[in-house]
Amino acid sequence: MNQSVTTGRPVLLDIKHLRKYYPIRHGLLQRVTGQVKAVDDVSFHIFEGETLGLVGESGCGKTTAGRCILRGIEPSGGEILFMRGPGDVVDVARQDPQSMSTLRRNLQMIFQDPYSSLNPRWTLLEIVGEPLLVNKIARGKDLEDQVADMLKRVGLRPEFMRRYPHAFSGGERQRIGIARALATRPKLVVADEPVSALDVSVRAQTLNLLEDLQQEFQLTYLFISHDLSVVEHICDRVAVMYVGKLVEMCETEELYLNPKHPYTEALMSAVPKADPDLKSQRIVLEGEVADPGNPPSGCYFHPRCRYAYDRCRVESPALREVAPGHLAACHRAEELKLSVAPA
C-alpha cells in the first residue's frame, strides 16, 4: 500500500486487476462457450478519508465492481487490498467466510433503492440494530441507545425506532439505510447510486448529510453514480468506466475542466445546465454500447467514437498517465482538444 504524494494520506483500498466474468453456456450440456466480462482488469486506489466517484452508463460494471469489493459477489480474479489498521493490509478477495464476517464491520454499503433494501417486517430498531447484534457490538439497552443515537445523527427522531419502513418517505428510508450502514462505524462505505431513486428536492439534503457524516466519522466513500452533476458536488476524484474497463481517472475539477477521453466528453455534454441561457452542444453517441460478452477488437469505444482512427480498431489502449495525476485509456489523449460543457 502506497501513500498519496500530494495529500500525504495513506491508501485505504487498493484494487489491482479486478475481474468479474460470467460464463456463457449453450447447448444441452450447458458447455461454456464464452465469458461476459462485467469487470475487466480494473485497477484503482482510494485514499483514506476521500470520496472516489465511479461513473458510467448503466451496464458498464460499476455496481458489479462495488459488490465485488465488498464480496457481495465473488470476483473472478484480482486483488482487493484493504488497510485494516496501521501496517495491517488484507486481501479481501482471499478471505474465508469466517474472516469476512469479522472484516465486514469495516466494509458497508448504502443501496440504491430505499424501498426494497429495507425489510418491511422489521422495525427501525431491528434494521439499524442488526449489524450491532451480528458483530456482537451491543445488545439490550445499549443496543437501543446506539440505535437512537444513530437515528439522531441521520436526522430522524429516536422515538421512531418502533415504527416500520412503510411509515416513512423515500428520503427518510434512505436515511435509515445510511444509519444501518454506519452503525458499526465502518472505514469504507460503498454508496451505490444513493440518491438516484430520490426526489430532486431531497437529493441535496442527502448528499449534504453524507458529507457531514464523512467528516464526523472519518469515512471513506466509493460513490457509484451515473449522474455527473452529483459526482461533481461530492467527489474528490472520479473514475470513468466503459464496458467493464476504466477509461479515465483524475481529480474531479480536472475532469470537468480538461477531459481526456472522448467517452467522458460525451457524458459531460449530457449534464443538464441550471442556467437556461447556456447553450451546450450535446454529443449524441451513435450505435449501441459494446457487448461485454463479445466486445469489438481494439478500443471498446471505437465504434462510437468520432475521433477513432485505424490504430483504435486493432490495438486496445492502456490506462496511462497523460498528465500529472490524470489517467486515460485513449491512443489520442495527448493530442485531442475535447470540448468542455459550460458550467
LOLUM-533447 format. One line per 3 residues: number of its first residue (from 1); their letters; for each residue z, y, x of N, C-alpha, C, O. Coordinates in steps of 0.001 Angstrom, whole numbers, plus 500000, padded with zeros to 6 digits. Atoms other than C-alpha are relative to their C-alpha. Example, Ala and Ser with C-alpha at 12.3 -4.5 7.8 and 13.67 -1.06 7.14 Angstrom:
! residues 2
1 = AS = 500000:498810:500890:507800:495500:512300:500000:501200:500900:500665:501181:501936; 499940:498810:499180:507140:498940:513670:500730:501090:499230:500899:502198:499739
END
This chain:
! residues 343
1 = MNQ = 500000:498808:500854:500000:500000:500000:500000:501236:500886:500856:501391:501757; 500066:498797:499179:498967:503316:501475:500676:501168:499307:501332:501005:498279; 499327:498806:500521:500148:506837:500831:498989:501115:499867:498061:501231:500667
4 = SVT = 500902:498883:500224:498425:509897:499446:500081:500997:501149:501162:501455:501521; 500037:499032:498910:497308:512187:502239:500271:501405:499486:500929:502203:500153; 499906:498648:500527:497161:515243:500000:501347:500269:499329:501862:501384:499410
7 = TGR = 498780:499766:500754:500305:514740:497914:501229:499421:500674:502346:499836:500366; 498864:500648:499379:502496:512573:500115:500665:498965:499118:501658:498359:499522; 499415:500971:500906:503214:510349:497112:499525:498598:500340:498366:498411:500713
10 = PVL = 500433:501378:499746:503180:506585:497583:499123:499483:498864:499153:500006:497750; 500832:500657:501008:500701:504389:495734:500868:499021:499230:501488:498140:499825; 499210:500900:500834:502410:502656:492813:499204:498748:499644:499755:497649:499596
13 = LDI = 500849:501121:500414:499467:500455:491795:498694:500049:500774:498026:501082:500819; 501219:500081:499195:496586:499304:493980:499163:498824:499492:499527:497662:499676; 500884:501018:500568:493745:497430:492266:498877:499726:501002:498193:500649:501442
16 = KHL = 501024:500372:499026:491416:495524:494594:499088:498917:499424:499518:497792:499170; 501052:500942:500409:488184:493864:493409:500373:499235:498723:500180:498022:498636; 499602:500625:501271:489485:493191:489889:498767:499521:499245:497778:500244:499117
19 = RKY = 501107:500575:500762:487222:490898:487870:500536:499284:498761:501590:498651:498793; 499733:500789:501192:487275:489512:484361:498662:499545:499425:497902:500345:498880; 501250:500580:500475:484414:487182:483441:500300:499064:498828:501288:498329:498837
22 = YPI = 499908:500919:501131:483940:485370:480138:498790:499068:500030:497655:499536:500119; 501129:500929:499913:481827:482200:480182:499105:500047:498762:499590:500193:497640; 500977:500140:501081:478654:481985:478076:499672:498521:499872:499192:497908:500825
25 = RHG = 500202:501432:500211:478377:478496:476572:498885:499745:498995:498748:500465:498006; 501099:500373:500889:475379:476851:474940:499946:498487:499859:500448:497740:500698; 500267:501416:500190:474435:473501:473520:501154:499219:499424:502264:499729:499268
28 = LLQ = 499018:500879:500608:476287:470587:472022:501201:499769:500908:502331:499650:500434; 498926:500249:499034:478317:470044:475192:500682:501278:500480:501586:501241:501314; 499401:498712:499652:479137:473759:475467:500025:500236:501506:501048:500615:502077
31 = RVT = 500098:499775:498557:477919:473987:479040:499937:501492:500307:499342:502271:499562; 500004:498598:499583:478472:477259:480865:498633:500333:500598:498202:499723:501576; 501333:499606:499539:475102:478965:481315:499975:501400:500595:498939:501848:501086
34 = GQV = 499953:498654:499443:476251:482400:482427:501390:500587:499854:502321:499916:499408; 498712:499312:500059:479055:484931:482602:499808:501404:499436:498875:502111:499814; 499924:498605:500436:479828:488125:480698:500986:500700:500927:502178:500394:500918
37 = KAV = 499163:499330:499004:481157:490428:483416:500610:501256:499380:500106:502366:499550; 499346:498884:500696:483524:492591:481375:500594:500999:500985:500506:502209:500775; 499506:499163:498898:485216:493925:484535:499454:499380:501273:499726:498218:501574
40 = DDV = 500778:500563:498899:483121:493521:487657:500301:500719:501317:499702:501750:501624; 499704:499512:498656:484651:494172:491089:500481:501463:499983:499908:502323:500651; 499451:498648:500155:486727:497244:490153:501176:500184:500955:502079:499349:501008
43 = SFH = 498917:499672:499075:488968:498859:492787:500400:501466:499821:499544:502351:499810; 499476:498631:500029:491190:501943:492441:501503:499927:500221:502084:498842:500217; 498558:499954:499835:494762:503067:493019:500568:501147:499178:499862:502094:498830
46 = IFE = 499298:498954:500758:497314:505156:491137:501229:500405:500791:502048:499560:501151; 498839:499494:499288:499834:507358:492910:501211:500059:499074:501079:500230:497862; 498766:499941:500777:503430:507336:491789:500148:501375:499355:500068:502399:500035
49 = GET = 499774:498758:500727:504017:509970:489115:498753:500688:499482:498859:501729:498834; 501225:499347:500464:500363:510764:488397:499467:499341:498739:499944:498284:498326; 500716:500555:501135:498112:510190:485391:498546:499814:500403:497849:500786:500693
52 = LGL = 501393:500308:499700:494810:508458:486112:499285:499679:498701:499702:498784:497966; 500797:500259:501187:492225:508602:483340:498921:498976:500290:498258:499048:501325; 501061:500996:499900:489903:505627:482828:499118:500185:498780:499537:499910:497656
55 = VGE = 500846:499587:501116:486935:506696:480717:498666:499263:500023:498262:498676:501027; 501307:500621:500139:483631:505395:479449:499721:499697:498537:500597:499838:497683; 500382:500358:501356:481738:504316:476350:500742:498756:499528:501313:498020:500332
58 = SGC = 499432:501227:500538:483036:501617:474026:499271:498797:500585:498042:498772:500647; 500590:501197:499433:482486:498222:475606:499768:500048:501489:499179:499126:502053; 500239:499879:498555:482476:499472:479206:500995:499182:500827:500794:499005:502028
61 = GKT = 499033:500831:499284:485503:497326:480126:501314:500668:500323:502155:500070:500993; 498795:499275:499608:488227:499949:480383:501260:499388:499390:502277:499274:500074; 498837:500635:500618:490603:498305:477878:500260:498625:500608:501411:498243:500818
64 = TAG = 499846:501309:499358:489955:494886:479407:500681:500152:501355:501554:499358:501704; 499365:499751:498703:490875:496304:482823:501485:500292:499831:502312:499777:500582; 498594:499670:500241:494107:497757:481420:500822:498782:499637:501955:498635:500096
67 = RCI = 499259:501196:500422:495116:494477:479825:500107:498975:501124:501086:498234:501202; 499905:500871:498822:494315:492540:482994:501127:500457:500923:501858:499635:501475; 498964:499457:499127:496614:494860:484954:501387:499584:499519:502272:499307:500329
70 = LRG = 498712:500390:500562:499476:494012:482588:500101:498497:499759:501122:498009:499273; 500071:501443:500224:498447:490335:482462:500085:499660:498513:500556:498587:498138; 500166:500328:501410:497901:490603:478716:498882:498991:499847:498924:498135:498963
73 = IEP = 501031:501015:499845:494751:488677:479578:499917:499662:501487:500198:500504:502341; 500019:500458:498620:494267:486658:482741:498753:500495:500726:497641:500254:500257; 501179:499579:499221:491994:488256:485371:499313:498793:500632:499947:497773:500901
76 = SGG = 500764:501067:499353:489239:486114:486880:500119:500056:501515:499862:499065:502199; 499864:499864:498559:489879:487454:490359:500472:501386:500364:500561:502273:499515; 499548:498713:499507:491106:490306:492495:501506:500064:500179:502229:499116:499874
79 = EIL = 498579:499776:499756:494489:491738:493423:500498:501177:499173:499786:502167:499002; 499341:498926:500749:496863:493880:491336:501341:500234:500686:502350:499639:500309; 498819:499795:499171:499391:495181:493851:500880:501095:499406:500456:502242:499265
82 = FMR = 499061:499090:500656:502429:496819:492260:501228:500204:500879:501829:499241:501357; 498826:499687:499186:505196:498601:494161:501248:499921:499121:501582:500864:498404; 498815:500219:500825:508310:497159:492527:501177:500827:500492:502014:501253:499696
85 = GPG = 498937:499209:499395:510620:499005:494926:499582:500386:501400:498513:499973:501850; 500355:499602:498632:510659:500577:498408:499731:498789:500893:500622:497976:501141; 500375:501115:499140:508786:498146:500635:499839:498674:499287:499637:497648:499936
88 = DVV = 500092:501239:500792:508619:495577:497807:498738:500044:499150:498736:500612:498057; 501294:500000:500683:504995:495022:496777:499684:498587:499528:499770:497636:500304; 500330:501310:500553:503981:492161:494469:498592:500036:499427:498122:501073:498959
91 = DVA = 501322:500143:500597:500588:490906:493344:500189:499479:498579:500489:498303:498372; 499795:500359:501404:500804:490913:489546:499085:498845:499597:499471:498008:498780; 500974:501027:500376:497711:488677:489328:500450:498592:500374:499920:497618:499838
94 = RQD = 499590:501322:499514:499531:485820:491091:501449:499653:499657:502036:498755:500259; 498628:500302:500408:502919:485883:489376:500031:498895:498949:499184:498859:498057; 499856:501043:501015:504079:482828:487415:500669:500610:498766:501192:501723:498837
97 = PQS = 499451:499435:501244:505288:483287:483803:501435:500490:500115:501785:501524:499546; 498597:499580:499863:508953:483470:484780:500107:501318:500784:500879:502204:500418; 499991:498762:499210:508290:486143:487430:499434:501160:499193:499910:502290:499306
100 = MST = 500610:498941:500812:506086:488084:484987:500974:500521:498953:500988:501715:498657; 499044:499545:501015:508836:488165:482360:500974:501013:500577:501414:501924:499876; 499128:499032:499323:511021:489992:484893:499235:501276:500336:499770:502381:500238
103 = LRR = 500808:498867:499573:508193:492233:486053:499589:500895:498840:499406:502099:499017; 500481:499230:501157:507153:493312:482546:500929:501147:499624:500516:502077:498931; 499075:498903:500254:510236:495502:482359:499466:501305:500587:499746:502382:500060
106 = NLQ = 500552:498814:499345:508385:497903:484685:498560:500303:499603:497996:501310:500031; 501398:499848:500389:504945:497484:483077:499908:499948:498480:500144:498899:497881; 500041:499950:501460:504474:498601:479472:498690:500624:499517:497952:501240:500286
109 = MIF = 501271:499533:500557:501626:499513:477130:500229:500743:498687:501061:500348:497870; 500073:499290:501279:501033:502043:474352:498654:499644:499391:497613:499874:500007; 501219:500512:500612:498477:500618:471934:499264:501090:499222:499823:502132:498878
112 = QDP = 500859:499020:500663:495603:502402:470231:500361:500197:498534:500462:501328:498061; 499827:499931:501448:496330:501570:466603:501487:500014:499644:502170:499008:499838; 498566:499941:500325:499763:502756:465407:500356:499225:498736:501529:499136:498376
115 = YSS = 499744:500770:501220:499383:500654:462255:500127:498508:500308:501131:497886:499959; 499972:501438:499737:498517:497145:463483:500915:499616:501163:501246:498440:501313; 499179:500325:498830:500669:497401:466642:501489:499919:499686:502280:499550:500553
118 = LNP = 498595:500068:500397:503959:497592:464699:500187:498917:498944:499413:498838:497990; 499718:501058:500961:505446:494624:462847:500516:500618:498697:501578:501241:498704; 499572:499346:501247:505667:495742:459175:501290:499434:499410:501888:500053:498530
121 = RWT = 498794:500629:500530:508598:493372:458533:501251:500343:500814:502356:499912:500486; 498871:499625:499141:510788:494863:461255:500368:501456:499795:499506:502296:499535; 499540:498616:500019:512900:497997:461150:499758:500618:501380:499425:499923:502340
124 = LLE = 500153:499320:498711:512679:500612:463891:501015:499484:501013:500722:499409:502206; 498987:500549:499106:515894:499193:465326:499500:498713:500664:499709:498497:501858; 500512:501264:499462:514224:495799:465744:498782:500223:500897:498636:499565:501927
127 = IVG = 501222:499751:499232:510909:497202:467012:500316:500595:501367:499868:500082:502392; 499675:499323:498741:512323:499556:469649:501031:499208:500802:501048:499264:502032; 498946:500742:499320:515271:497282:470422:499552:498674:500585:500234:498122:501449
130 = EPL = 500433:501313:499509:513248:494115:471042:499857:499930:501521:500356:498980:502123; 500086:500076:498531:512344:494956:474693:501358:500015:500678:501535:499404:501733; 498656:499952:499415:516003:495709:475361:500702:498649:499877:501435:498236:500776
133 = LVN = 499409:501317:500187:517060:492352:473920:499332:498958:500900:500010:498164:501553; 500749:500992:499229:514320:490330:475618:500332:500098:501482:500446:499083:502170; 499697:499796:498581:515111:491865:479008:501491:500034:500295:501908:500327:501416
136 = KIA = 498542:500094:499856:518870:491495:478413:500599:501288:500563:501478:501268:501424; 499515:498698:499561:519440:495216:478893:501160:500472:499122:502115:501076:499612; 498964:499533:500923:521542:495871:475786:500033:499111:498770:499064:498422:498451
139 = RGK = 499850:500708:501269:522857:494304:472605:501152:500628:499232:501952:501382:499785; 498916:499487:500831:525160:495116:469714:499990:501512:499868:498940:502123:499663; 499861:498544:500164:526469:498684:469538:499244:500746:501094:498658:501796:500830
142 = DLE = 500738:499362:498904:524978:499542:472950:498510:500032:499697:497834:501009:500019; 501415:500040:500388:521552:498475:471642:499692:501098:498995:498704:501818:499144; 500219:498958:501006:521858:500748:468613:500044:501384:500629:499239:502250:500285
145 = DQV = 499886:498692:499354:522946:503652:470802:498743:500322:500819:498251:501450:500794; 501187:499764:499180:519989:503210:473162:498762:500236:499139:497918:501067:499475; 501130:499785:500916:517514:502929:470275:500086:501389:499382:499076:502088:499292
148 = ADM = 499811:498672:500586:518963:506051:468650:499633:501084:501010:498985:502069:500656; 500319:499029:498956:518686:507931:471955:498497:500089:500238:497949:501179:500400; 501440:499995:499757:515076:506863:472456:499239:500620:498832:498254:501326:499046
151 = LKR = 500651:499388:501167:514098:507846:468915:500118:501522:500068:499163:502234:499759; 499840:498551:499867:515549:511316:469522:499063:500568:501062:498513:501656:500892; 500847:499509:498912:513585:511644:472757:498528:500094:499597:497789:500905:500154
154 = VGL = 501396:499926:500447:510284:510991:470945:499848:500846:498737:498769:500897:498148; 500093:499064:501122:511119:513436:468146:500249:499406:498635:499823:499976:497630; 499655:500619:501280:512406:511069:465436:501514:500006:499820:502263:499994:500797
157 = RPE = 498564:499951:500275:515797:511142:463734:500620:498611:500135:500048:497643:499635; 499368:501306:499774:518199:508320:464754:500296:499235:498716:500273:498005:498706; 499681:500695:501248:519094:507590:461132:498793:499269:499405:498935:498509:498447
160 = FMR = 501188:500702:500469:515507:506390:460638:499935:498557:500499:499049:497810:500084; 500134:501315:499352:516210:503230:462652:500102:498840:499016:499705:497725:499355; 499904:501076:500996:516930:501220:459459:498767:499947:499104:498688:499102:498213
163 = RYP = 501209:499966:500829:513544:502080:457956:498897:499131:500610:498971:498703:501762; 501129:500826:499587:510282:500143:458150:498783:500885:500306:498733:502025:499844; 501137:499167:499589:506957:501369:459625:499212:500633:498862:498639:501708:499040
166 = HAF = 500808:499447:501091:505317:501906:456214:500511:501364:499520:499793:502095:498838; 499415:498734:500448:507653:504871:455645:499574:501181:500865:500005:502308:500621; 500333:498946:499047:506046:506866:458479:498492:500265:500041:497680:499400:499711
169 = SGG = 501406:499625:499846:502791:508709:459082:499436:499397:501290:500169:498814:502089; 500634:500545:498802:500282:507711:461757:500561:500587:501280:500811:499863:502244; 499447:499361:498814:501596:510264:464238:501413:499542:500292:501778:499350:501451
172 = ERQ = 498631:500479:499816:505188:509147:463657:500013:498547:500462:500852:498160:501275; 500084:501398:499560:504197:505497:464046:499646:499918:501487:500158:499068:502214; 500329:500033:498577:502640:506271:467386:501200:500406:500846:501372:499901:501955
175 = RIG = 498763:499651:499299:505897:507917:468431:500936:498789:500092:501630:498605:501092; 499198:501234:499972:507642:504655:467504:499467:499075:501091:500238:498480:501844; 500604:500820:498953:505163:502795:469720:500321:500507:501391:500532:499719:502313
178 = IAR = 499640:499407:498709:505883:505215:472554:501455:499693:500333:501782:499353:501470; 498574:500306:499787:509639:504724:472096:500183:498545:500426:500991:498253:501308; 499907:501413:499633:509169:500945:472268:499551:499782:501442:500187:499040:502190
181 = ALA = 500527:500172:498646:507086:501210:475454:500964:500525:501054:501043:499976:502153; 499131:499370:499002:509651:503427:477177:501443:499509:499949:502278:499955:500736; 498619:500448:500185:512771:501574:476022:500589:499385:501266:501778:499549:501540
184 = TRP = 499501:500668:498788:513032:499585:479274:499925:500890:501236:500200:500430:502344; 500168:499057:498898:512420:502694:481436:499003:499459:501036:499361:499273:502199; 500979:500586:499074:509194:501315:482979:499541:501003:501044:499761:502207:500908
187 = KLV = 500610:499138:498983:507483:502666:486087:498565:500346:499630:498119:501475:499832; 501414:499821:500329:503907:502206:484842:499787:499766:498515:500256:498775:497955; 500358:500136:501403:502614:502773:481315:498482:500072:499882:497857:501034:500326
190 = VAD = 501431:499995:500299:499084:501819:480294:499853:500501:498575:500269:499829:497631; 500196:499396:501320:498148:504105:477389:498553:499776:499583:497645:500420:500107; 501347:500383:500418:495141:502591:475618:499574:500816:498784:499956:500503:497657
193 = EPV = 500473:499109:501071:493456:505335:473559:501164:500403:499081:501083:500186:497872; 498789:499796:500799:496901:506519:472380:499876:501058:498910:500730:501120:498026; 500124:498952:501025:495605:509464:470302:498701:499898:499213:498467:500721:498328
196 = SAL = 501311:500059:500649:492138:508323:469155:500097:499681:498512:499207:500050:497746; 499850:500351:501415:493457:506971:465828:500780:501049:499217:501030:500869:498026; 499166:498988:500644:495459:510125:465055:499171:501173:499514:498077:501435:500014
199 = DVS = 500636:498763:500462:494537:513236:463121:499958:501008:501141:500835:501028:502005; 500149:498991:498945:493325:516077:465305:501215:500910:500063:501594:501363:501142; 498874:499076:500055:496280:518185:464166:501231:499493:500750:502068:500290:501176
202 = VRA = 498812:500543:499327:498816:515804:465755:499682:499459:501395:500587:499019:502103; 500351:500506:498670:496885:514783:468881:500663:500814:501101:501235:500256:502038; 499422:499143:498969:498046:517785:470894:501502:499797:500097:502057:499808:501195
205 = QTL = 498555:500245:499979:501663:517151:469872:500320:498709:500753:501265:498659:501541; 499753:501286:499345:501431:513526:471031:499727:500094:501493:500475:499536:502295; 500304:499835:498572:499789:514484:474332:501098:500785:500712:501507:500432:501818
208 = NLL = 498914:499212:499409:502446:517119:474995:501276:499163:500129:502021:499292:501100; 498841:500887:499935:505120:514533:474190:499881:499048:501190:500853:498838:501915; 500207:500907:498873:503601:512096:476710:500237:500712:501335:500812:500135:502258
211 = EDL = 499788:499241:498768:503607:514811:479373:501481:500294:500225:501975:500188:501348; 498562:499716:499877:507232:515758:478653:500764:498741:500415:501648:498798:501270; 499318:501255:499670:508333:512112:478788:499680:499554:501424:500513:498941:502092
214 = QQE = 500358:500347:498619:506450:511629:482048:500901:500721:500989:501361:500134:501969; 499114:499236:499122:508483:514383:483651:501444:499506:499893:502151:499417:500897; 498611:500389:500224:511742:513183:482116:500329:498644:500624:501400:498462:501203
217 = FQL = 499735:501368:499538:511400:509505:483078:499258:499650:501284:499292:498501:501725; 500742:500247:498764:509245:509890:486204:498990:498862:499818:498962:497912:500599; 500953:501046:500347:506461:507818:484642:498674:500163:500726:498316:501258:501161
220 = TYL = 501372:500003:499511:503048:506880:485978:499128:499448:498876:499432:498399:498307; 500859:500410:501105:500231:506627:483431:498626:499549:500488:498031:500164:501373; 501427:500298:500000:496937:504783:483319:499535:500319:498597:499858:499599:497653
223 = FIS = 500355:499460:501316:495356:506724:480457:498554:499619:499692:497623:500165:500285; 501330:500498:500364:492397:504910:478861:499485:500782:498803:500176:500909:497792; 500539:499182:501088:490127:507035:476692:498481:500101:500103:497894:499902:501167
226 = HDL = 501433:499684:499995:486558:507768:475661:499795:501504:499781:498667:501995:499815; 500056:498576:500338:487394:511413:474882:500275:500835:501250:501417:500946:501696; 499850:499242:498758:486767:513586:477928:500782:501296:499817:501367:501802:500774
229 = SVV = 499218:498783:500221:488351:516638:476317:501498:499698:500058:502280:500532:500516; 498603:500419:499906:491649:514735:476009:500359:499714:501453:501430:500101:501921; 499771:500351:498597:491349:513426:479571:500178:501252:500849:501026:501286:501741
232 = EHI = 499903:498749:499247:490835:516945:480902:501387:500619:499855:501896:501245:500785; 498703:499373:500276:494120:518013:479320:501146:499310:500728:502073:499978:501188; 498802:500729:499582:496415:515256:480580:499893:499333:501362:500920:499013:501960
235 = CDR = 500161:500848:498807:494938:513518:483650:499896:500801:501301:499330:501894:501332; 500107:499417:498665:495284:514334:487353:498691:499594:500682:498038:500409:501333; 501270:500507:499489:492335:512150:488385:499318:499194:498908:499958:498753:497953
238 = VAV = 500782:500713:501010:489564:510442:486433:499114:498968:500683:498483:499254:501700; 500923:501046:499569:487714:507158:486976:499069:499691:498836:499527:499455:497718; 501013:500213:501038:484467:506636:485031:499433:498591:500145:499034:498182:501235
241 = MYV = 500521:501370:499995:483345:503114:484062:498708:499904:499207:498514:500599:498210; 501226:500301:500733:479943:501834:483006:499671:498525:500189:499459:498068:501312; 500324:501433:500005:479249:498183:482083:500838:499242:501034:500302:498498:501855
244 = GKL = 499093:500778:499178:482301:496845:483888:500204:500489:501417:501020:499926:502146; 499888:499497:498632:481896:498870:487085:500476:501450:500012:500219:502207:499076; 499681:498593:499786:483392:502105:488388:498782:500704:500575:498176:500223:501533
247 = VEM = 501157:499262:499498:480655:504691:488878:500387:501348:500607:499602:501937:501351; 499565:498725:499415:482686:507813:489760:501511:500115:499876:502101:499625:498914; 498559:499771:500037:486264:508810:490584:500358:501186:500889:499924:501268:502037
250 = CET = 499545:498833:499229:487870:512074:491701:501054:500733:499189:501437:500286:498108; 499052:499182:500741:490345:514760:490674:499318:500589:498762:498111:500831:498755; 500553:499595:501296:489904:515974:487104:499190:501290:500095:498068:501355:499594
253 = EEL = 500699:498711:499906:488950:519565:487923:498677:499848:500742:497670:500438:500350; 501208:500225:499228:486420:518405:490499:498933:499290:499155:497747:499606:499255; 500952:500735:500834:484823:516009:487996:499314:500925:499005:498111:500809:498774
256 = YLN = 500558:499113:501011:484337:518735:485404:499148:501111:500617:498223:501613:499979; 500762:498942:499349:483033:521283:487900:498814:499478:500796:497826:500187:500988; 501021:500499:499078:480927:519016:490082:499777:498498:499839:500049:497735:500766
259 = PKH = 500263:501437:500183:479950:515639:488576:498906:499527:500958:497959:500258:501248; 500945:500542:499022:478057:513394:490994:499182:498827:499470:498251:498377:500138; 500737:501138:500555:476831:510585:488733:499302:500417:498702:499916:501091:497875
262 = PYT = 500725:499614:501220:474152:511008:486016:500673:499539:498709:500562:500208:497682; 499297:500467:501199:476219:508955:483568:501134:500951:499647:501342:501256:498472; 498935:499029:500240:479155:511348:483977:499427:501289:499423:500014:501886:498520
265 = EAL = 500660:498797:500518:476778:514266:483403:499703:499856:498511:499910:500793:497740; 500318:500228:501410:475674:512718:480099:501264:499995:499142:501261:500532:498035; 498735:499999:500738:479270:512118:478999:500518:501418:499820:501003:501778:498747
268 = MSA = 499531:498613:500066:480154:515726:479807:499246:500805:498946:499824:501644:498255; 500820:499217:500935:477294:517049:477709:500365:499726:498548:500031:500513:497661; 499636:500364:501367:478712:515288:474643:501353:500549:499574:501738:500394:498415
271 = VPK = 498681:499455:500338:482120:517025:474796:499827:501196:499070:499116:502136:499427; 500124:498860:500920:482450:519362:471757:500572:501276:500611:501545:501232:501364; 499553:498697:499495:482867:523057:472547:500810:500729:498934:500442:500740:497759
274 = ADP = 499144:499272:500937:485641:525123:470967:499345:501296:499531:499588:501746:498411; 500653:498736:500327:483501:528285:471022:498611:499716:499426:497758:499180:500133; 501310:500288:500612:480557:528063:468560:498854:500783:500622:497689:500426:500441
277 = DLK = 501053:499200:499372:478675:530713:470543:499480:499381:501293:498416:499752:501789; 500434:500660:498771:478486:528484:473602:498964:498929:499673:499201:498065:498829; 501076:500962:500210:475260:526509:473717:499918:499068:501209:499808:499517:502350
280 = SQR = 500112:500978:498920:475121:523315:475740:498803:499100:499740:498436:498843:498593; 501134:500892:500097:472197:521055:476454:500508:498557:499945:500911:497995:500963; 499550:501371:500169:473133:517656:475045:498995:499050:500653:497797:499112:500376
283 = IVL = 500844:500990:499343:471784:514844:477218:500069:498715:499188:501107:498054:499147; 500058:501206:500818:470695:512005:474946:499430:498872:500847:498269:498909:501256; 500430:501123:499174:470524:508758:476875:499082:499086:499195:499405:498706:498069
286 = EGE = 500941:500892:500660:467539:506608:475983:500391:498547:500249:501061:498226:501231; 499734:501416:499827:467761:502866:475489:501417:499621:499615:502179:500441:499104; 498698:500551:500361:470817:500689:474994:500866:499796:501238:500367:499714:502360
289 = VAD = 499074:500332:498914:473918:500074:477087:499637:498626:500536:499339:497718:499761; 500372:501269:499381:473205:497269:479548:500896:498868:499507:502081:499070:499242; 499276:501192:500426:474248:493759:478510:500794:499452:501190:500193:499042:502182
292 = PGN = 499216:500512:498867:477178:492683:480757:499776:498514:500261:500144:498011:501323; 500326:501398:499785:476026:489085:480270:498652:499804:500662:498366:498736:501202; 501328:500046:499379:472519:489878:481510:499620:501402:500462:498690:502005:499924
295 = PPS = 500233:498616:499581:472626:493188:483393:498666:500142:500726:498137:499162:501251; 501250:499774:499277:469496:494772:484873:500209:499909:501509:501336:499990:501998; 499923:500027:498538:468709:494488:488553:500319:501398:500525:500157:502393:499818
298 = GCY = 499696:498708:499390:469786:497235:490930:501160:500692:499319:502147:500055:498951; 498975:499210:500690:471850:500021:489392:499975:499683:498515:498916:499744:497890; 499942:500333:501425:473025:499034:485909:499560:501157:499112:499109:500944:497986
301 = FHP = 500307:498826:500817:472408:502584:484707:498533:500424:500090:498104:501293:499331; 501338:499465:499741:468828:502954:485963:499060:499981:498790:498218:500875:498701; 500919:499933:501150:467051:502035:482653:500218:501219:499111:499328:501588:498346
304 = RCR = 499694:498842:500854:468742:505042:481000:500067:501302:500799:500307:502367:500228; 499794:498845:499123:468809:507421:483974:498700:500777:500197:497672:500194:500540; 501204:499174:499839:466349:510327:484118:499724:500340:501459:498684:500918:501775
307 = YAY = 500190:499723:498576:466807:510590:487895:499651:498742:500804:499530:498804:502028; 500201:501267:499295:466095:506927:488723:498674:499978:500762:497669:500527:500311; 501233:500223:499247:463560:506030:491408:499992:498551:500477:500875:497776:500111
310 = DRC = 500237:501411:499694:462337:502802:492995:501226:499286:500550:501503:498149:500168; 498834:500642:499389:465464:502098:495046:501049:499627:498953:501725:498607:499083; 498998:500247:501044:467647:502297:491927:499723:498700:499245:500645:498070:498728
313 = RVE = 500371:501180:500778:465727:499421:490334:500243:498692:500744:500253:497628:500125; 499881:501233:499213:466283:496938:493169:501312:499892:500778:501713:498790:501151; 498795:500019:499168:469472:497932:495030:501191:500587:499238:501138:501720:498760
316 = SPA = 498805:499538:500688:472918:498202:493478:500765:500985:500887:501083:500646:502027; 499305:499011:499151:474682:501375:494732:501479:499657:500150:502122:499217:499197; 498576:500217:499754:478110:501017:496315:500784:501251:499620:500274:502368:499715
319 = LRE = 499111:498870:500274:481024:503200:495231:500476:500537:501341:501209:499859:502061; 499705:499452:498676:481378:505508:498231:500447:501451:499878:500256:502091:498844; 499531:498618:499988:482888:508845:499189:498822:500925:500311:498262:500884:501406
322 = VAP = 501123:499081:499836:480223:511517:498694:500472:501423:500288:499676:502283:500665; 499342:498730:499662:482643:514451:499141:501474:499655:500186:501913:498603:499722; 498589:500323:499783:486303:514637:500208:500728:499661:498703:500852:500497:497808
325 = GHL = 499266:500446:501174:488245:512611:497652:499145:499725:498778:499678:499471:497698; 500907:500168:501144:485165:512214:495435:499114:498781:500251:498293:498783:501169; 500761:501234:499876:483686:508721:494992:498938:499922:498910:499176:500321:497770
328 = AAC = 501074:500174:500983:480386:507956:493277:499136:498816:500401:498939:498550:501587; 500897:501127:499768:478108:504934:492904:498599:500399:499550:498127:499978:498495; 501349:499524:500309:474707:506625:492963:499265:500237:501309:499787:500889:502213
331 = HRA = 500777:499842:498770:471975:506485:495601:499672:501469:500284:499495:501853:501440; 500436:498610:499849:471131:510164:494981:501140:500993:499801:500892:502172:499544; 498844:499153:500303:474677:511543:494594:500030:501279:500823:500397:502336:500311
334 = EEL = 499932:498815:499136:474390:513921:497561:498904:501016:499702:499099:502211:499926; 501138:499092:500175:471032:515404:496597:499874:500575:498593:499294:501648:498428; 500164:499535:501362:471266:515765:492810:500892:501197:499701:502038:501255:500146
337 = KLS = 499256:498853:500486:472375:519052:491275:500164:499836:498479:499329:500285:497693; 499813:500350:501412:473801:517897:487966:500556:501186:499224:501315:501999:499750; 499570:498883:500831:474388:520276:485094:501454:499831:499578:501937:498710:499420
340 = VAP = 498604:499982:500440:477919:521228:484054:500046:500678:498659:499551:501794:498497; 499915:499420:501337:478651:521806:480401:500918:501217:500014:501922:501212:500725; 499120:498829:500045:480127:525250:479592:501364:499662:499466:501494:498850:498550
343 = A = 498622:500284:500431:483911:525254:479201:500298:500644:498652:501408:500510:498136
END
